[in-house]
């Protein structure tokens, strides 16, 4: 740890999952290496869940110290359990902010997860100043849409991924003050990371990426009257057909309502297939390396929407989870229907490398965030 002659701006970072930690990485490195900031990490959510891969180890492997660990997730993921987990997270963070509120000048929060919302909500009565990343976006097929906008209302600083999202945040909070479009932070990982070769990937994960592969991440749709059983049957039926011609690399769903049902069906119907690899977590370097070498990205994850275009990859986006989200021209939308998925994959594979603009890309994202933090405290 640095021995500074005087403390810098005391910045806390809330991280609840592998997903937000991977996005934060460029900013975390910048804050850690600068003498103008004092960084403290607050880990909770699936980071502390053995069921979800205990990704606390990923944080430590990246060279960061976890200053606070807060456990609050329940093992089950029904609608009642999700609501209870949010309530428990809120209670745990009420105690946390009460004890540690004077240790932070600013606390970063990211995205739209229910547990992130609960942690932020608990900080409002204590006057915690939050900086929100990825506000103003829309995902009509997930209840996260509600949480994201609530987090924006509770935050003092806003770093959005596109100009249209900055305008949306300004509409939500009733002001454009301290709302800055910086682009997607996660894309700066592509400048920092030395991605694995196919040989390196094979040595680390036991998967030969020289075999034509499709990278898949599918999360449950949590908004509306969605029949998770029907959707899961449809996507698995498509996966089984695709596995006849391709190697499928599937990362597991996150801690959403009914995520465990998808996991169970994967294990039952895909677990014995030697063309299918079910992986809990690759880490940021491993995941982006898999994306680099895959023929195609399939599923309904935000990583397909935000990052895949920078790899020149086409994405078949399934269902309505990401409906309403701003997309580059590499995205092919399809219903959660097995025949439609198979046909869309075939169409995508006929295309050349995607060479148009990634709408989430903007130079100097981390530098601009650091500048705005310092400006905020002048």
Buried (B, 14 or more C-beta within 10 A) or exposed (E): EEEEEEEBBBBBBBBBBBBBBBBBBBBBBBBBEBEBBBBBBBBBBBBBBEBBBBBBEBBEEBEBEBBBEBEBBBEEBEEEBBEBBBEBBBEBBBEBBEEBBEBBBBBBBBBBBBBBBBBBBBBEEBEBBBBBBBBBBBBBBBBBBEBBBBBBBBBBBBBBBBBBBBBBBBEBBEEEEBBBBBBBBBBBBBEEBEBBBBEBBBEBBEBEBEEEBBBBBBBBBBBEEBEBEEBBBBBBBBBBBBBEEBBBBBBBBBBBBBBBBBBEBBEEBBEEEEBBBBBEBBBBBBBBBBBBBBBBBBBBBBBBBBBBBBBBBBBBBBBBBBBEBBBBEBBBBBBBBBEBBBBBBEEBBEEEEBEEEBBBBBEEBBEBBBEBBBEBEE
